[in-house]
Amino acid sequence: MLSKRIIPCLDVKDGRTVKGVNFVDLKDAGDPVELAWQYAQQGADELVFLDITATHERRGTTLEMVKAVARQLNIPFTIGGGITTIADAEALLNAGADKISINSAAVRNPVLIEDLAKAFGVQFVVVAVDTKLVEGRNMVHLNGGRLITELETEDWIIRAENLGAGEILLTSMDHDGTKNGFDCSLLDKVSKSINIPVIASGGAGKIAHFTEVFLETGVDAALAASVFHFGEIPIPLLKQELKKHNIPVRL
């Protein structure tokens, strides 16, 4: 059985990490390279960097950061944010990223998924989906959950798989930031309806939430930000706890 993956997510702006991080012995909490290294040491299986810088001039800064992270890191990492063309993706992959993640750009131009999969292989293409419950239906949202689309979440995810997505990163906006647990019912439905890996995101608050999402759904990985950044859940402890519940993890 494949090991379940634990994935910290870091927001990056102008080549620096934001959303304060409080590892004890950090010289510089804004340095993505140092953080990446810390997480790798702790046993993270992968990392996701979300580039939230709004402008296009910043691409150079991001590429330098990706190169620096790639030099230090022995675990795979994904970068997302602002990728709208093959050229954007190619620059990031050439700089050393293992995968790229697309969200709004894929919804606005679904052919981009197909083009990226053909150019680089499906294993490089992560489609991130932000979902929110609206009148009883799970709907895809854009711009960090601010903009509703007319796409039902499950339909869009199946379509993304058919177009060539290699993995789905599914964030429940209703659960995100609540620390009350992942949206297990939706995650279970989605993981049963597609054949590619699903990364659960949104709602992690304690170790039990990770145990629950792996035992109650078919997801392959769980992603979180603040509980890792603020040391609320140390990764080695989390993995030992998962192992106690017979959940396969890489220790």
WOJOSUL-V581197 format. One record per residue. SS is DSSP state (2 for helix, 1 for strand, 0 for the rest). PHI is phi in degrees with one decimal (999 if undefined). Layout:
SS;PHI, SS;PHI
This chain:
0;999, 0;-66.7, 0;-64.0, 0;-79.0, 1;-104.6, 1;-111.8, 1;-129.2, 1;-71.9, 1;-117.6, 1;-119.0, 1;-86.0, 1;-121.9, 1;-134.1, 0;51.4, 0;76.8, 1;-123.3, 1;-83.3, 0;-117.0, 0;67.9, 0;-28.8, 0;-126.4, 0;-123.2, 0;-65.8, 0;-61.5, 0;-98.7, 0;-83.0, 0;-76.7, 0;-145.4, 0;-68.7, 0;-95.1, 0;-90.0, 2;-61.7, 2;-68.3, 2;-66.0, 2;-63.6, 2;-58.0, 2;-64.1, 2;-57.9, 2;-64.5, 2;-62.0, 2;-61.8, 2;-74.2, 0;107.5, 0;-59.5, 0;-87.0, 1;-154.2, 1;-130.6, 1;-121.3, 1;-107.5, 1;-109.0, 1;-83.6, 0;-102.8, 0;-69.9, 0;-81.8, 0;-89.8, 0;-88.8, 0;-62.4, 0;-77.7, 2;-48.9, 2;-58.7, 2;-60.9, 2;-63.1, 2;-62.8, 2;-61.7, 2;-62.3, 2;-59.7, 2;-61.6, 2;-65.9, 2;-64.6, 2;-61.1, 2;-66.8, 2;-92.2, 0;-103.2, 0;-110.2, 0;-117.9, 1;-66.4, 1;-138.7, 1;-111.7, 1;-126.0, 1;-134.1, 0;110.4, 0;74.6, 0;-89.8, 0;-124.2, 0;-136.5, 2;-58.6, 2;-61.8, 2;-57.4, 2;-65.3, 2;-62.1, 2;-60.8, 2;-70.6, 2;-66.6, 2;-64.6, 2;-75.3, 0;124.8, 0;-65.0, 0;-87.5, 1;-144.2, 1;-122.9, 1;-117.8, 1;-122.7, 0;-131.9, 2;-57.4, 2;-60.7, 2;-71.1, 2;-68.1, 2;-72.0, 0;-143.8, 0;-57.6, 2;-61.3, 2;-57.0, 2;-60.3, 2;-62.1, 2;-62.0, 2;-65.9, 2;-63.4, 2;-68.9, 2;-73.2, 2;-122.3, 0;101.7, 2;-59.6, 2;-65.1, 2;-91.2, 1;-106.8, 1;-103.2, 1;-102.9, 1;-90.6, 1;-129.2, 1;-101.3, 1;-122.6, 1;-144.3, 1;-79.6, 1;-129.3, 0;48.8, 0;82.5, 1;-120.4, 1;-80.8, 1;-115.4, 1;-71.5, 1;-120.6, 1;-117.6, 0;52.5, 0;63.9, 0;90.6, 0;-85.4, 1;-120.4, 1;-81.9, 1;-110.6, 1;-97.9, 1;-92.7, 1;-77.1, 2;-55.7, 2;-64.6, 2;-62.7, 2;-64.0, 2;-65.2, 2;-63.7, 2;-64.8, 2;-60.4, 2;-61.4, 2;-62.9, 2;-78.9, 0;125.7, 0;-63.6, 0;-98.2, 1;-162.9, 1;-117.0, 1;-105.3, 1;-105.4, 1;-107.6, 1;-86.4, 0;-67.1, 0;-70.1, 0;-96.7, 0;-59.6, 0;83.2, 0;-81.5, 0;59.8, 0;-104.7, 0;111.3, 0;-74.4, 0;-84.0, 2;-63.0, 2;-65.5, 2;-67.7, 2;-61.2, 2;-67.2, 2;-59.3, 2;-65.1, 2;-65.1, 2;-80.6, 2;-93.6, 0;-131.4, 0;-109.1, 0;-106.9, 1;-63.2, 1;-118.1, 1;-103.3, 1;-83.8, 1;-145.2, 0;102.6, 0;116.1, 0;-64.5, 0;-133.4, 0;-150.6, 2;-57.4, 2;-56.6, 2;-66.5, 2;-70.8, 2;-57.3, 2;-59.7, 2;-66.7, 2;-78.2, 2;-81.8, 2;-100.1, 0;-135.1, 0;-96.6, 0;-67.6, 0;-98.4, 1;-153.8, 1;-130.9, 1;-115.9, 1;-153.2, 0;-120.5, 2;-62.3, 2;-63.1, 2;-84.1, 2;-60.7, 0;-96.0, 0;68.0, 0;-68.4, 0;-126.4, 0;-69.9, 2;-61.2, 2;-59.4, 2;-64.8, 2;-57.7, 2;-68.1, 2;-62.9, 2;-65.8, 2;-62.7, 2;-61.9, 2;-59.8, 0;-93.4, 0;58.9, 0;-91.9, 0;-69.9, 0;-136.0, 0;-88.5, 0;-94.3
